[in-house]
Amino acid sequence: RQLGGDVINMTVVPEVVLAKELGIPYCAMALVTDYDCWKQNEDHVSVEVVMETLSKNASNSVQVFLNALKN
């Protein structure tokens, strides 16, 4: 929040650098599973809630990927 960011995520720097070096096209997609680690007004989540959201995100990301292939 101090830097103006909205989401905290893991970096993809090692992967993208190696992919570029090998000439492999690379794209990263960030999928949010919960907000309770930093949003003070959100309820804490359980593993079950995170896994349910992750499953939905996986389905959505497949659709994004398939749509990207069409274009």
Helices and strands as residue ranges (DSSP letters): H 13-22, H 47-70
